[in-house]
Amino acid sequence: APGSAGLAPGHQVALSWRGPWGVGAGLQNLGNTCYVNAALQCLSHTPPLASWMVSQQHATLCPARTSCTLCAMRAHVTRALLHPGEVILPHKDLLAGFHTHRQEDAHEFLMFTLNAMQQGCLSASQPSGHPSEDTTLIRQIFGGTWRSQIQCLHCLGVSDTFDPYLDISLDITAAQSVEQALRELVKPEKLDAENAYDCGLCLRKVPATKRLTLHSTSQVLVLVLKRLTQVSGAKRAQEVRYPQCLDLQPYTSERKAGPLAYVLYAVLVHSGWSCERGHYFSYVRAGNGQWYKMDDAKVSACDASAALSQSAYVLFYSPAEQGEDLLSPPGGREERVQPGEPAGDASGRAPGSQVSPGDTEVEGISLEQWRRLQEHKRPKPAFDLRKIQSTLPAGAVVIH
């Protein structure tokens, strides 16, 4: 059914922006609702979700008519993207069930909203005859599948379990980067002694290995860095590096040739020392390619380097488009593309331009080789702030 959120099997939503969308409106803080605003800005600038919200007609097919989270999100995203430069109120139905004058967790609000939209998808899909959870808008955009594989070391029998996910939580206790946290997540685990595996073939507890891998990857990857501990309320504030381009291939069940590249498009940040207090804001990459800092009502353009240097809480990645220059240095300002201007081809060159002798073909080069190539080609900065700071006396102030 056109416009239905329960999509027919095999039908895929568009992964990229439809049209030259810029940044959306700022959001008014209603009293400690920065956690709502930060999460909504990330969802509003999720390309496939925003494109569907703006173009489809879920409201005409929704049987609920009232208090439908999917309808409320569609109204909010449409209004936000069609009123850039303004400050709007978050849709009241999106705040139902949450306090407006007490700090809450932005990740909890994010997952509550996604699950509520999933229920709205199922309600809308039932009249069209597609009630499957796997065919809904939310599952097609955010849904993936984990594969938990246990192999008995006695009979070598293998048992597989598959579980769906909408986001991936990463333990950062001992991780200095997102890649390191992902490697720890999929590292094989030995099951023995008291934790031995109860093998159905051997009919007894035996040693085994267990490994978690990505069986199917989501179209939009949501990575949650476990910074907040609900028991003590403390926060892990250590620096965790995260890349502009992430290769998921090493963490999948089936290894294929070439990288499985995802590009960062939103960063949700929590500043403060505990989960009960502090402030939430976000960085988003709009449809015009420009990065913006979204801090409640304040919307300001920034460089990609600013978005890549935060104490991130939730990271949002989308699949890299074919020919996209994924690993260019993040220090430069993104180029604006105005409506009506030539957009160039997939390599980023203007129509009719010639390939220079220094250009390198991407095909056949691994992601790691690209990183080394880009680092080699990157010009060395003439001004090294870190070296200068190390020579200054204590208490000195540097203005750069």
HURA-V656200 format. One line per field, one symbol per residue. ss: DSSP state (H for helix, E for strand, C for the rest). phi: phi as a letter, one per 20 degrees, with the letter a starting at -180 (. if undefined). burial: # if it has 24 or more other C-alpha atoms within 12 Angstrom, else .. Layout:
ss->???
phi->???
burial->???
This chain:
ss->CCCCCECCCCCCCCCCCCCCCCCCCEECCCCCCHHHHHHHHHHHCCHHHHHHHHHCCHHHHCCCCCCCHHHHHHHHHHHHHHCCCCEECCCHHHHCCCCCCCCCCHHHHHHHHHHHHHHHHHHHHHHHCCCCHHHEHHHHHHCEEEEEEEEECCCCCEEEEEEEECCEEECCCCCCEHHHHHHHHHCCEEECHHHCEEECCCCEEECEEEEEEEEECCCEEEEEECCECCCCCEECCCCCECCCEEECHHHECCCCCCCCEEEEEEEEEEECCECCCCEEEEEEECCCCCEEEEECCEEEEECHHHHCCCCEEEEEEEECCCCCCCCCCCCCCCCCCCCCCCCCCCCCCCCCCCCCCCCCCCCCCCHHHHHHHHHHHCCCCCCCHHHHHHHCCCCCCCCC
phi->.gnfeeefgnedffedfeoefefeffdfeeomdfffffffffffdegfffffffeecfffdfffmclefffffffffffffecfndcceggfffefncfdcbfcefffffffffffffffffffeffencefffdfgfffedeccedddddfeedmfdcdcdcfbdbcedfdgcddbffffffffdfgdedblfdfeeffeflafcfbdcbdcefceefdedddefeddffenfcedffcfcefcdeegfdefdfcfnfdecdfcbcdcddpdbfebpbdbbdcdffeneeceddlfeccfbeffffeceefdcdcccgfffnffedfgffeffefdegnefenefenefgnfeefgefdfffndfffffgfffffefffffddffffffeeffnfdddd
burial->..######....#####..##########..#########################.##.###....###############....#####.###..#....########################...#######################...........#########..#.##########..........###......#######################......###..#############......#############..###################################.###########....######...#.#...........#.............#....#..##.............................
